[in-house]
Amino acid sequence: MSAEAADREAATSSRPCTPPQTSWFEFLLEEALLEQHLQKPSPDPPPVQLIVQFLEQASKPSVNEQNQVQPPPDNKRNRILKLLALKVAAHLKWDLDVLEKSLSVPVLNMLLNELLCISKVPPGTKHVDVDLASLPPTTAMAILLYNRWAIRTIVQSSFPVKQVKPGPPQLNVMNQMQQEKELTDNILKVLKEQAADSILVLEGALKLNKDLYVHTIRTLDLLAMEPGMVNGETESSTAGLKISAEEIQCQVCYDLGAIYFQQGSTNAAVHENAKEMFFKTKELIAKNGSSSLHFTIDEERLAGYCQACGVLTSSSDDTSQQATPYSQIHSCMKSGNYQDVVKIFLEDNLTLSLPVQFRQSVLRELFQKAQQGNDALDEVCFKVCVCNTVCDVLQGRTVDVQFCQLFLKPSKEKIDFLLEVCSRSLNLENASEALKRKMAAFLKNLCLGLEDLQLVFMISSHELFIKLLKDDERKLLIDQMRKRSPRINLCTKPVASFYDIPASASVNIGQLEHQLILSVDPWRIRQILIELHGMTSERQFWTISNKWEVPNVYGNVILGIKDSLTRDLVYILMAKGLHCCAIKDFVHAKQLFAACLELVTEFSPKLRQVMLNEMLLLDIYTHEAGPGASGERPPSDLISRVRGYLEMRVPDIPLRQVIAEECVAFLLNWCENEYLTMQVPLPLVQTNPYVKLGQLLAATCKELPGPKESRRTAKDLWEVVVQICSVSNQHKRGNDGRVSLIKHRESTLGIMYSLQSVDFEAVAVTVKELVSYALTINANNHFWLIIQADIYFATNQYSAALHYYLQAGAVCSDFFNKMVPPDVYTDQVIKRMIKCCSLLNCHTQVAILCQFLREVDYKTAFKALQEQNSHDAMDSYYEYIWDVTILEYLTYLHHKRGETDKRQIAIKAIGQTELNASNPEDVLQLAAQRRKKKFLQAMAKLYF
């Protein structure tokens, strides 16, 4: 009986075998604290997620008495938790495939570092400097496991990952995901820096010709004992799970082959090494079988690697590889048998086994050989390109620009071959309706693009064309062609006439330039430019229209393109796309930008990023004008792209200021305040002024519900707005040439700035535009109405100011049928209304408004009543006065002036019983409120 089996039997005999009633984590932790073994029988093995729970518990930081965060303590509990995590991994036989599928990079990194630690590998030791042969078997295996994982992680990170559609955003989950992403990126950075050392370690392992051992639950228990209780068993050659030398060789060969293959894109010799490693892996699997206690190899992926290496490298055993189309094409290319290449491509159009990238790479190689002077390859390039194009059409991809260039001057022979490829690529009996529609649309568009109607007749009379298009569709197409050239009969050869006499070159160029200006079809634009460049090489066709405007920051890069045709095409596609975007023709703008992106991707990473940026801006505009206008939130991938643009740190990429502005505005419009205030990287805030301004706006919006808390953020926002509105000679340009809108003040200056540099007119214009726009969104917001009134007040437009002060009170009081809230009609607002009335010579209104203040301003009221040149209704307003002191003063004033009628009106107002000073306070308040209501309603009728 083995030692592991003996321990298991002893454990089962000492305690009854009952399933745990608590969670696995609590159950195993309790067992460990009771110094029991993990081998207690249970219905199912412990899940791999226990490793995450154990390591998370062990790595939790502690807080001392001063509430300071401290690193996790090295106590018995944490050591037991780490040991439990290692035991779960040992239970899984340290199978990296299982661990990698279930654990994140940070967790697996922590686990393997714990394995190195418990295997007595000194921290900080460079593995490449260690002689594996001289180490204990479990120690050597731990080093080997870590470096295998490092290489596998580097290779896995190079593969594209399908983004999982996120659920509803949750701040804590998003923060956790962001932290894990940053941690993973940091670990990957270190692993890539140490990749060369890891490769050397694995290459050294191939020279080992002995079995190794990996830790089991039993050996881990022995290591965890007190030092005096260990008898050296773990250092012996028989401790742990035995891994044979051939198994180790197989694992290491496969992992080295994967990293060699990844690095081989720039080094052909490394591809040879990859091929050697993969074929050696296949030999070991064939010899020992694919089953193993310690690892599994994905044999389908291995076969794919071997197949790719057979194409990318020369094969010494051609006969073994002849069965695959890859090796056949490679052999044909090597021997110059290009007609067989065309035949293989044509046959593959039915099976579609060759990837599109491989097809394109073969065509590029043929083009390069043709450009080196082999004219005989022109026909081969055309035929391979036709095969690729028909394949693209059937799979729903766009027609490549190379096909358009090669088909610029079509001939009968070219049309014949094209129709042959189309016929042999589509099995009409078994093809789906979708495939038939794709082929029909391709042939129809081909006809519309041909100038020679005899060639059109070749296509329209072909058997495939007749079967794919219905009679009415074919008649419609023929009618379109006749309208384009009514003098020509599609069914007979045209008779030469005056109209058939070729026009002069200058006339043709002028007509083509006119078509170029009007066209928004990228395919047609390419055709026209190719024709124009075929007629003359002296013209710069991007200059023929003064409406083709490209920002200078882009123009400098585009005009640096050496090839004149490519330069014209890129410039015109971008200019037309920007124009369509400006006039909100987003459909054509997207087509033009997509064509431009496809074109520049081939030769300019810088222009590729430029086009991606412009397409992002176009998608923002499209959403805002479409679904966004009805309140539909943008898709999560668009928000992610906006964040990615703001966080982009690619050097030497020309950037348009408007894109950063629109991205920040987009995030603000869709209330991405949490990202702008909490998640946006600090360096981005410090270097991008638009993000800084957006962060302040978002923070102010978040804190608006609490007026006291919002004062600080609102104050910070206002300071930045004032800085932006400072005079231009105060702005400094950064290293990238952009004007810094956010100045960083020294702490000794506090919140003070140089007032002399502030452009107050700019501040006023900014506030006016902001308020005007805000009122178009929410015309009944009393705070915005008060600010609008304040603006008119500050610019001496007193009648307009009164209009908005009254409107602000009306919207929040049901047209004054309720009391205006005191936070709307503050003493400051009332005093401004008083001043407006005074400057408009409405002195009686001034006296009435003086009653609205918390403490009645008798001095101002009496002074106003003394004015005899009043433009208001004077005594007709007396019924709105409820303050007896003011009414008594009016009585005295009219008596002194001998104005008997007006004195009687004032006496009548005083004599109203509800104004008697002996009345209860609530009666007096009701009387005042009733007069306020009537007065404000009368004022509203006057100023609205």
ZAMARGU-4260 file (C-alpha; in steps of 0.2 Angstrom, whole numbers, plus 5000, padded with zeros to 4 digits):
<rodrens>
0) 5000/5000/5000 | 5007/5017/4995 | 5010/5031/5008 | 4996/5041/5001 | 4984/5027/5002
5) 4989/5023/5020 | 4985/5041/5025 | 4968/5041/5017 | 4964/5024/5025 | 4969/5031/5042
10) 4959/5047/5040 | 4943/5037/5035 | 4945/5026/5050 | 4947/5040/5063 | 4932/5050/5058
15) 4915/5045/5050 | 4913/5049/5031 | 4900/5062/5030 | 4897/5075/5017 | 4902/5092/5023
20) 4887/5103/5028 | 4896/5120/5026 | 4904/5127/5010 | 4920/5118/5004 | 4930/5133/5009
25) 4924/5133/5027 | 4925/5114/5028 | 4943/5113/5021 | 4948/5128/5032 | 4941/5119/5047
30) 4950/5103/5043 | 4966/5112/5041 | 4965/5121/5057 | 4962/5104/5066 | 4978/5099/5057
35) 4968/5085/5047 | 4973/5080/5029 | 4964/5085/5013 | 4963/5067/5008 | 4947/5064/5018
40) 4935/5055/5006 | 4921/5066/4999 | 4909/5064/4985 | 4917/5076/4973 | 4935/5083/4971
45) 4937/5101/4978 | 4933/5114/4964 | 4948/5123/4957 | 4940/5139/4962 | 4945/5135/4980
50) 4962/5141/4975 | 4956/5158/4971 | 4946/5159/4988 | 4962/5152/4998 | 4974/5164/4990
55) 4962/5179/4991 | 4960/5176/5010 | 4979/5174/5012 | 4983/5190/5003 | 4970/5202/5011
60) 4979/5217/5018 | 4978/5220/5037 | 4974/5237/5046 | 4984/5242/5061 | 4978/5252/5076
65) 4981/5268/5067 | 4970/5262/5053 | 4985/5261/5041 | 4984/5247/5028 | 4998/5234/5030
70) 5004/5219/5020 | 4996/5203/5024 | 5004/5196/5040 | 5015/5180/5039 | 5005/5171/5052
75) 4999/5153/5054 | 4982/5156/5046 | 4989/5163/5030 | 5002/5150/5029 | 4988/5136/5030
80) 4978/5145/5017 | 4992/5145/5005 | 4996/5127/5009 | 4978/5123/5005 | 4979/5132/4988
85) 4994/5121/4984 | 4985/5105/4989 | 4971/5109/4978 | 4983/5111/4963 | 4992/5095/4968
90) 4975/5086/4969 | 4973/5092/4950 | 4991/5085/4946 | 4997/5102/4942 | 4989/5101/4925
95) 4992/5118/4918 | 4978/5116/4905 | 4965/5114/4919 | 4973/5128/4930 | 4974/5141/4915
100) 4956/5138/4910 | 4950/5141/4928 | 4962/5154/4936 | 4966/5171/4931 | 4984/5176/4927
105) 4987/5185/4944 | 4980/5170/4954 | 4990/5158/4944 | 5006/5168/4946 | 5003/5169/4965
110) 5000/5150/4966 | 5016/5146/4956 | 5026/5158/4966 | 5020/5150/4982 | 5026/5133/4974
115) 5043/5140/4971 | 5044/5146/4988 | 5039/5130/4997 | 5050/5121/4985 | 5065/5130/4992
120) 5069/5141/4977 | 5077/5157/4985 | 5067/5173/4980 | 5076/5184/4967 | 5085/5169/4960
125) 5087/5170/4941 | 5081/5153/4935 | 5092/5153/4920 | 5108/5153/4932 | 5102/5137/4941
130) 5108/5120/4935 | 5092/5110/4935 | 5102/5093/4935 | 5109/5097/4952 | 5093/5102/4961
135) 5081/5091/4970 | 5068/5083/4958 | 5053/5093/4965 | 5063/5109/4965 | 5068/5107/4947
140) 5050/5103/4943 | 5043/5118/4951 | 5055/5129/4941 | 5050/5120/4925 | 5032/5122/4929
145) 5034/5141/4932 | 5044/5144/4916 | 5032/5133/4905 | 5017/5144/4912 | 5027/5160/4908
150) 5029/5155/4890 | 5011/5148/4888 | 5004/5164/4895 | 5015/5175/4883 | 5009/5165/4868
155) 4991/5165/4874 | 4991/5184/4876 | 4995/5186/4858 | 4979/5178/4852 | 4964/5189/4849
160) 4950/5187/4863 | 4932/5189/4860 | 4925/5202/4871 | 4911/5196/4882 | 4896/5207/4881
165) 4895/5215/4899 | 4879/5216/4909 | 4872/5231/4918 | 4887/5242/4924 | 4891/5240/4943
170) 4904/5251/4950 | 4912/5238/4962 | 4913/5225/4948 | 4920/5237/4935 | 4933/5243/4948
175) 4938/5225/4952 | 4939/5221/4933 | 4950/5236/4930 | 4962/5232/4944 | 4963/5214/4938
180) 4967/5220/4920 | 4980/5232/4926 | 4988/5218/4937 | 4987/5206/4922 | 4996/5219/4911
185) 5010/5222/4923 | 5013/5203/4925 | 5013/5200/4906 | 5025/5215/4905 | 5037/5206/4917
190) 5035/5189/4909 | 5039/5196/4892 | 5055/5205/4898 | 5060/5188/4906 | 5055/5178/4890
195) 5072/5175/4884 | 5077/5167/4901 | 5062/5156/4902 | 5066/5150/4884 | 5084/5146/4890
200) 5077/5136/4905 | 5066/5126/4894 | 5079/5122/4882 | 5090/5117/4896 | 5076/5105/4902
205) 5077/5096/4885 | 5095/5091/4890 | 5089/5082/4906 | 5088/5064/4904 | 5080/5059/4920
210) 5063/5058/4928 | 5057/5072/4939 | 5044/5073/4953 | 5030/5085/4957 | 5023/5089/4974
215) 5008/5079/4980 | 4997/5082/4995 | 5008/5071/5006 | 5024/5080/5001 | 5016/5097/5004
220) 5011/5091/5022 | 5028/5085/5025 | 5035/5102/5020 | 5023/5111/5032 | 5029/5101/5047
225) 5040/5108/5060 | 5058/5107/5054 | 5063/5094/5067 | 5050/5082/5061 | 5055/5081/5043
230) 5067/5067/5040 | 5073/5072/5023 | 5061/5062/5013 | 5055/5077/5002 | 5073/5079/4996
235) 5074/5061/4990 | 5072/5055/4972 | 5056/5046/4976 | 5045/5059/4985 | 5030/5066/4975
240) 5021/5061/4959 | 5033/5054/4946 | 5034/5063/4929 | 5044/5053/4916 | 5058/5061/4906
245) 5048/5058/4890 | 5033/5066/4897 | 5043/5081/4901 | 5051/5082/4884 | 5034/5081/4876
250) 5028/5096/4886 | 5043/5106/4884 | 5044/5103/4865 | 5026/5109/4863 | 5028/5125/4873
255) 5045/5129/4865 | 5037/5126/4848 | 5023/5138/4852 | 5034/5152/4857 | 5046/5149/4842
260) 5031/5150/4831 | 5025/5167/4838 | 5043/5174/4837 | 5045/5167/4819 | 5035/5181/4810
265) 5051/5191/4809 | 5064/5177/4809 | 5063/5162/4796 | 5076/5152/4806 | 5065/5152/4822
270) 5051/5145/4811 | 5063/5130/4807 | 5065/5128/4826 | 5046/5128/4829 | 5044/5115/4815
275) 5057/5104/4823 | 5049/5106/4841 | 5031/5102/4834 | 5037/5087/4824 | 5046/5080/4839
280) 5031/5082/4850 | 5021/5072/4837 | 5034/5058/4838 | 5033/5058/4857 | 5014/5057/4857
285) 5015/5043/4844 | 5027/5033/4854 | 5020/5035/4871 | 5001/5039/4868 | 4992/5055/4871
290) 4986/5050/4888 | 4996/5057/4903 | 4993/5059/4922 | 5001/5076/4922 | 4996/5085/4905
295) 4986/5085/4890 | 4991/5092/4873 | 4978/5099/4861 | 4981/5088/4846 | 4970/5098/4834
300) 4980/5113/4838 | 4996/5104/4836 | 4991/5098/4819 | 4987/5116/4814 | 5004/5121/4820
305) 5013/5107/4810 | 5003/5111/4794 | 5007/5130/4796 | 5025/5126/4798 | 5025/5115/4783
310) 5020/5130/4772 | 5031/5143/4781 | 5047/5132/4780 | 5054/5121/4767 | 5050/5102/4770
315) 5063/5089/4769 | 5049/5076/4767 | 5038/5083/4752 | 5029/5067/4750 | 5022/5067/4767
320) 5015/5084/4765 | 5008/5083/4747 | 4991/5079/4754 | 4988/5097/4760 | 4984/5112/4748
325) 4996/5122/4758 | 5011/5111/4754 | 5005/5109/4736 | 5004/5128/4734 | 5021/5130/4743
330) 5029/5117/4731 | 5021/5125/4716 | 5027/5143/4721 | 5045/5136/4724 | 5046/5127/4707
335) 5037/5141/4697 | 5022/5130/4692 | 5010/5145/4694 | 4996/5138/4683 | 4994/5124/4696
340) 4992/5137/4709 | 4978/5145/4700 | 4970/5127/4698 | 4971/5124/4717 | 4964/5141/4721
345) 4950/5138/4709 | 4946/5121/4716 | 4946/5128/4734 | 4933/5141/4729 | 4920/5126/4732
350) 4928/5119/4748 | 4934/5136/4755 | 4947/5127/4765 | 4961/5140/4763 | 4960/5155/4775
355) 4958/5172/4767 | 4974/5179/4774 | 4984/5164/4766 | 4976/5168/4749 | 4980/5186/4751
360) 4998/5182/4756 | 5001/5171/4740 | 4994/5185/4729 | 5005/5198/4737 | 5020/5187/4734
365) 5015/5185/4716 | 5013/5204/4714 | 5030/5206/4721 | 5038/5194/4709 | 5029/5202/4694
370) 5035/5219/4700 | 5053/5213/4699 | 5052/5211/4680 | 5043/5194/4677 | 5029/5200/4665
375) 5023/5183/4663 | 5016/5183/4680 | 5003/5197/4676 | 4991/5185/4669 | 4993/5174/4685
380) 4991/5188/4696 | 4974/5192/4688 | 4968/5174/4689 | 4973/5172/4707 | 4965/5189/4711
385) 4949/5184/4702 | 4948/5168/4712 | 4950/5177/4728 | 4937/5190/4723 | 4924/5177/4719
390) 4928/5169/4736 | 4926/5185/4745 | 4909/5189/4736 | 4903/5172/4741 | 4908/5174/4759
395) 4900/5192/4760 | 4916/5202/4760 | 4919/5218/4750 | 4928/5217/4733 | 4946/5221/4735
400) 4954/5236/4727 | 4967/5225/4718 | 4953/5217/4708 | 4947/5235/4703 | 4964/5240/4697
405) 4967/5224/4687 | 4950/5225/4679 | 4952/5243/4674 | 4955/5238/4656 | 4944/5222/4654
410) 4945/5211/4639 | 4936/5196/4631 | 4949/5184/4639 | 4947/5192/4656 | 4928/5191/4655
415) 4928/5173/4650 | 4940/5168/4664 | 4929/5178/4677 | 4913/5169/4671 | 4922/5152/4672
420) 4927/5155/4690 | 4910/5161/4695 | 4902/5145/4687 | 4914/5133/4695 | 4913/5142/4712
425) 4894/5140/4714 | 4885/5124/4713 | 4868/5130/4708 | 4859/5114/4713 | 4865/5114/4731
430) 4869/5133/4734 | 4858/5143/4746 | 4847/5157/4740 | 4859/5169/4750 | 4874/5163/4740
435) 4865/5165/4723 | 4859/5183/4728 | 4877/5187/4732 | 4884/5181/4715 | 4870/5189/4706
440) 4873/5206/4714 | 4892/5204/4710 | 4888/5201/4691 | 4875/5215/4691 | 4887/5228/4698
445) 4901/5222/4686 | 4890/5225/4672 | 4885/5243/4678 | 4904/5247/4680 | 4909/5241/4662
450) 4910/5255/4648 | 4911/5242/4634 | 4893/5236/4631 | 4899/5221/4621 | 4908/5215/4636
455) 4892/5218/4646 | 4883/5207/4633 | 4895/5193/4636 | 4890/5193/4654 | 4871/5196/4652
460) 4870/5182/4639 | 4880/5169/4650 | 4870/5154/4656 | 4875/5158/4675 | 4869/5176/4673
465) 4852/5170/4666 | 4849/5157/4679 | 4853/5169/4693 | 4844/5185/4688 | 4825/5185/4684
470) 4818/5191/4668 | 4812/5208/4675 | 4829/5210/4684 | 4839/5207/4668 | 4827/5219/4658
475) 4829/5232/4671 | 4848/5231/4670 | 4847/5232/4651 | 4836/5247/4652 | 4849/5256/4663
480) 4863/5252/4651 | 4852/5259/4637 | 4849/5275/4646 | 4867/5277/4649 | 4871/5275/4631
485) 4855/5275/4621 | 4863/5274/4604 | 4870/5257/4606 | 4860/5241/4605 | 4865/5228/4617
490) 4861/5213/4606 | 4870/5219/4590 | 4887/5226/4586 | 4885/5245/4585 | 4887/5254/4569
495) 4901/5268/4569 | 4894/5285/4569 | 4898/5303/4574 | 4895/5300/4592 | 4908/5285/4592
500) 4922/5296/4587 | 4934/5296/4602 | 4935/5313/4611 | 4951/5322/4614 | 4961/5318/4629
505) 4957/5335/4637 | 4939/5332/4635 | 4940/5315/4643 | 4950/5321/4658 | 4937/5335/4661
510) 4923/5323/4660 | 4931/5311/4672 | 4936/5325/4684 | 4918/5331/4684 | 4912/5313/4688
515) 4926/5312/4702 | 4919/5328/4710 | 4901/5321/4710 | 4904/5303/4715 | 4903/5296/4733
520) 4905/5278/4728 | 4923/5273/4734 | 4924/5259/4720 | 4919/5272/4706 | 4932/5285/4714
525) 4946/5272/4712 | 4941/5268/4694 | 4941/5286/4689 | 4957/5290/4697 | 4966/5275/4689
530) 4959/5281/4672 | 4965/5299/4675 | 4982/5293/4680 | 4983/5282/4665 | 4980/5298/4654
535) 4992/5310/4663 | 5005/5309/4677 | 5007/5328/4678 | 4991/5332/4688 | 4987/5332/4706
540) 4969/5327/4706 | 4966/5330/4725 | 4967/5349/4720 | 4953/5349/4708 | 4939/5354/4720
545) 4941/5368/4733 | 4928/5359/4744 | 4939/5345/4747 | 4946/5350/4764 | 4957/5339/4775
550) 4964/5346/4791 | 4982/5351/4790 | 4987/5339/4804 | 4982/5325/4792 | 4986/5334/4776
555) 5005/5334/4780 | 5005/5315/4782 | 4994/5311/4767 | 5004/5323/4755 | 5020/5314/4761
560) 5014/5298/4752 | 5026/5295/4737 | 5014/5286/4725 | 5004/5299/4717 | 4989/5288/4714
565) 4988/5282/4732 | 4990/5300/4738 | 4976/5306/4727 | 4965/5292/4732 | 4968/5293/4751
570) 4966/5312/4751 | 4950/5312/4741 | 4942/5298/4751 | 4945/5306/4767 | 4940/5324/4761
575) 4923/5317/4754 | 4920/5307/4770 | 4923/5322/4781 | 4911/5332/4769 | 4898/5319/4770
580) 4900/5319/4789 | 4898/5338/4790 | 4881/5337/4780 | 4875/5322/4790 | 4876/5310/4776
585) 4883/5296/4788 | 4880/5281/4776 | 4891/5287/4763 | 4904/5294/4775 | 4905/5277/4783
590) 4908/5269/4766 | 4921/5281/4761 | 4930/5280/4778 | 4930/5261/4777 | 4937/5261/4760
595) 4951/5273/4765 | 4954/5262/4781 | 4956/5247/4770 | 4968/5256/4758 | 4980/5264/4772
600) 4981/5248/4782 | 4992/5240/4769 | 5006/5253/4771 | 5004/5266/4785 | 5000/5261/4803
605) 4999/5280/4807 | 4985/5284/4794 | 4976/5268/4799 | 4975/5275/4817 | 4969/5291/4810
610) 4955/5283/4800 | 4950/5272/4816 | 4949/5289/4825 | 4938/5297/4812 | 4927/5282/4811
615) 4925/5283/4830 | 4919/5301/4828 | 4908/5296/4814 | 4900/5282/4825 | 4897/5295/4839
620) 4888/5307/4827 | 4878/5293/4819 | 4872/5287/4836 | 4868/5305/4842 | 4858/5309/4827
625) 4849/5292/4827 | 4845/5281/4842 | 4853/5294/4854 | 4841/5307/4849 | 4826/5296/4855
630) 4836/5293/4872 | 4843/5276/4867 | 4859/5272/4876 | 4874/5269/4865 | 4881/5251/4864
635) 4894/5246/4877 | 4907/5244/4863 | 4905/5262/4857 | 4908/5268/4875 | 4923/5257/4877
640) 4930/5263/4860 | 4928/5281/4866 | 4937/5277/4883 | 4951/5268/4873 | 4953/5284/4862
645) 4955/5295/4877 | 4967/5283/4885 | 4977/5280/4869 | 4996/5283/4870 | 5002/5280/4853
650) 5016/5292/4848 | 5017/5302/4833 | 4999/5300/4828 | 4991/5316/4822 | 4975/5320/4832
655) 4961/5332/4829 | 4955/5342/4844 | 4937/5340/4840 | 4938/5321/4842 | 4944/5323/4860
660) 4931/5336/4863 | 4917/5325/4856 | 4923/5310/4866 | 4922/5319/4882 | 4905/5327/4878
665) 4899/5310/4873 | 4903/5303/4890 | 4895/5317/4899 | 4879/5316/4888 | 4877/5298/4893
670) 4881/5301/4911 | 4897/5291/4912 | 4901/5301/4927 | 4908/5287/4937 | 4921/5284/4924
675) 4926/5302/4922 | 4927/5305/4941 | 4933/5288/4948 | 4940/5277/4934 | 4949/5288/4922
680) 4968/5286/4923 | 4977/5300/4933 | 4990/5303/4920 | 4976/5305/4907 | 4968/5319/4918
685) 4985/5327/4920 | 4989/5327/4901 | 4973/5329/4892 | 4964/5346/4896 | 4947/5340/4889
690) 4947/5325/4901 | 4951/5337/4915 | 4937/5348/4911 | 4925/5333/4908 | 4930/5326/4925
695) 4926/5343/4934 | 4909/5344/4925 | 4905/5325/4929 | 4910/5328/4947 | 4899/5344/4948
700) 4884/5334/4940 | 4886/5320/4953 | 4886/5332/4968 | 4872/5343/4962 | 4859/5334/4973
705) 4869/5340/4988 | 4871/5359/4987 | 4884/5360/5001 | 4895/5347/4994 | 4893/5353/4976
710) 4901/5370/4980 | 4919/5364/4980 | 4918/5355/4963 | 4908/5369/4956 | 4921/5381/4962
715) 4935/5370/4954 | 4925/5370/4938 | 4922/5388/4938 | 4941/5392/4941 | 4945/5381/4926
720) 4933/5390/4915 | 4940/5407/4920 | 4958/5400/4916 | 4952/5394/4899 | 4945/5412/4896
725) 4962/5420/4900 | 4970/5430/4886 | 4980/5419/4873 | 4997/5425/4877 | 4996/5416/4894
730) 4994/5399/4886 | 5009/5388/4884 | 5011/5374/4872 | 5016/5357/4878 | 5028/5345/4870
735) 5015/5339/4858 | 5012/5357/4851 | 4994/5358/4859 | 4989/5373/4869 | 4987/5368/4888
740) 4970/5374/4893 | 4972/5369/4911 | 4986/5378/4920 | 4994/5370/4935 | 4996/5383/4949
745) 5009/5383/4963 | 5001/5378/4979 | 5007/5395/4987 | 4996/5404/4975 | 4980/5395/4982
750) 4965/5399/4972 | 4970/5416/4966 | 4974/5420/4948 | 4980/5435/4939 | 4964/5444/4936
755) 4972/5455/4923 | 4974/5440/4911 | 4956/5436/4911 | 4945/5440/4896 | 4929/5444/4905
760) 4920/5446/4888 | 4925/5428/4884 | 4918/5422/4901 | 4902/5431/4898 | 4900/5424/4880
765) 4904/5406/4887 | 4890/5408/4901 | 4878/5416/4889 | 4880/5401/4876 | 4879/5389/4890
770) 4863/5396/4898 | 4854/5398/4881 | 4858/5380/4877 | 4852/5374/4894 | 4836/5383/4892
775) 4833/5375/4875 | 4834/5358/4884 | 4824/5363/4899 | 4815/5379/4897 | 4807/5378/4914
780) 4822/5376/4925 | 4820/5391/4937 | 4839/5391/4941 | 4844/5393/4923 | 4830/5407/4921
785) 4838/5416/4936 | 4855/5415/4928 | 4848/5421/4911 | 4840/5436/4921 | 4856/5440/4930
790) 4865/5440/4913 | 4853/5453/4906 | 4854/5463/4922 | 4873/5463/4921 | 4872/5469/4903
795) 4859/5483/4907 | 4845/5475/4899 | 4833/5478/4913 | 4816/5474/4905 | 4822/5457/4899
800) 4830/5454/4916 | 4813/5457/4924 | 4805/5445/4911 | 4816/5431/4916 | 4815/5435/4935
805) 4796/5434/4934 | 4797/5418/4923 | 4808/5410/4935 | 4795/5413/4949 | 4780/5408/4938
810) 4787/5391/4933 | 4790/5385/4951 | 4774/5392/4959 | 4760/5388/4946 | 4760/5406/4939
815) 4761/5413/4957 | 4746/5403/4963 | 4758/5395/4976 | 4771/5404/4986 | 4788/5406/4976
820) 4801/5396/4985 | 4813/5407/4996 | 4828/5399/4987 | 4822/5406/4971 | 4817/5424/4976
825) 4831/5427/4988 | 4834/5444/4994 | 4848/5446/4981 | 4836/5442/4967 | 4822/5454/4974
830) 4835/5468/4976 | 4840/5466/4958 | 4821/5467/4953 | 4820/5483/4963 | 4835/5490/4954
835) 4827/5485/4937 | 4811/5494/4941 | 4820/5509/4948 | 4830/5511/4932 | 4814/5509/4922
840) 4806/5523/4932 | 4793/5511/4939 | 4794/5518/4956 | 4778/5512/4964 | 4784/5494/4959
845) 4800/5498/4968 | 4790/5502/4984 | 4780/5486/4983 | 4795/5475/4980 | 4803/5482/4995
850) 4790/5473/5005 | 4796/5456/4998 | 4813/5457/5007 | 4815/5449/5024 | 4817/5466/5032
855) 4807/5479/5023 | 4818/5492/5015 | 4808/5508/5020 | 4822/5520/5015 | 4822/5514/4997
860) 4803/5513/4997 | 4800/5530/5003 | 4813/5537/4991 | 4805/5529/4977 | 4788/5535/4982
865) 4794/5553/4982 | 4798/5552/4964 | 4785/5561/4954 | 4791/5555/4937 | 4785/5537/4938
870) 4781/5527/4922 | 4770/5514/4931 | 4751/5515/4936 | 4756/5523/4953 | 4740/5523/4964
875) 4732/5508/4954 | 4746/5498/4963 | 4741/5503/4981 | 4729/5488/4983 | 4745/5477/4982
880) 4753/5486/4997 | 4751/5477/5013 | 4764/5486/5024 | 4754/5499/5034 | 4769/5510/5037
885) 4771/5512/5018 | 4753/5516/5016 | 4753/5529/5030 | 4768/5537/5022 | 4759/5538/5005
890) 4744/5546/5014 | 4756/5559/5022 | 4765/5562/5005 | 4748/5564/4995 | 4742/5576/5009
895) 4758/5586/5008 | 4756/5587/4989 | 4738/5591/4990 | 4733/5576/4980 | 4716/5572/4988
900) 4710/5558/4976 | 4726/5548/4978 | 4726/5551/4997 | 4709/5544/4998 | 4714/5528/4989
905) 4729/5526/5001 | 4717/5529/5016 | 4705/5516/5008 | 4719/5503/5007 | 4724/5506/5025
910) 4706/5504/5031 | 4704/5486/5025 | 4701/5475/5040 | 4713/5461/5036 | 4727/5474/5037
915) 4723/5478/5055 | 4738/5476/5066 | 4727/5468/5080 | 4724/5453/5068 | 4732/5436/5071
920) 4749/5433/5063 | 4742/5420/5051 | 4728/5432/5045 | 4741/5446/5041 | 4752/5433/5032
925) 4737/5427/5021 | 4734/5445/5017 | 4752/5448/5012 | 4752/5432/5002 | 4736/5437/4992
930) 4743/5454/4988 | 4760/5446/4982 | 4751/5434/4971 | 4740/5448/4963 | 4755/5460/4961
935) 4767/5446/4953 | 4753/5441/4941 | 4750/5459/4936 | 4769/5461/4933 | 4770/5445/4923
940) 4756/5451/4911 | 4766/5467/4909 | 4783/5460/4905 | 4778/5443/4897
</rodrens>
